[in-house]
Amino acid sequence: MLVSTLVLPADAAEVIRFSDVTDHNTALTIEPLRMMGVLDGYSDGTFRPNGQLTRAQFCKMAAHITDSVAELGRYRTVTIFPDVKPSHWAAGYINLAAKGKGIIAGYPNGTFQPERTVTVGHAVTILLRLLGYKDEEIGGVWPDSYMAVGGMIGLTDGVGSNGNSPLTRAQAA
């Protein structure tokens, strides 16, 4: 999803950095994002491509892909969502995504639920907003309308069309 907007460095195709990434196409999507700091692996040298991402982790990825990390200081010490205190590891990323970029929203009860698994629909919605799409332009029923627009522009290629499915780390890349 994220790598579709990037140009691959020539040497990225030759390097597989993670011991559990053996598929060449998966490596091609992961490596440029790793080099940009958008995602990383685990201390044991694995990437865990089938592992699910949390909402907090995807906010961190979005901040890095938009090169907004320098703005984090402004958002680390505020509380926008009652379940994301300034002490939460991803508070700056979540608050930046919500208030600074306007690409995420919480749940109707005012919470964000940062440790909840991010779905394909959440990810597509965030990425469409990053690309400049406005909620009022998309309309319809969430996540179906966002999935339809994402499908039309190729954002969901290789990810599937079920907006309620959990997003894996490989799919996010």
Number of C-alpha atoms within 10 A of each C-alpha: 20 19 17 12 10 11 8 15 12 7 9 16 15 12 11 17 17 19 11 12 17 11 9 13 10 15 21 19 22 29 26 21 20 14 12 12 14 21 22 17 14 9 7 8 12 14 20 16 19 11 13 19 20 19 22 24 21 27 26 22 20 26 21 18 20 11 13 16 15 9 14 19 12 12 20 20 14 15 16 20 21 11 14 21 16 18 12 13 13 21 26 28 26 34 26 27 24 19 13 16 16 13 23 22 17 14 9 7 7 12 14 21 17 21 11 14 19 24 22 25 24 24 27 24 26 21 20 21 17 18 11 9 16 13 15 7 7 16 11 11 9 15 18 16 17 26 25 17 17 20 16 11 10 13 22 22 14 9 18 13 17 14 23 14 15 20 24 20 19 20 24 22 22
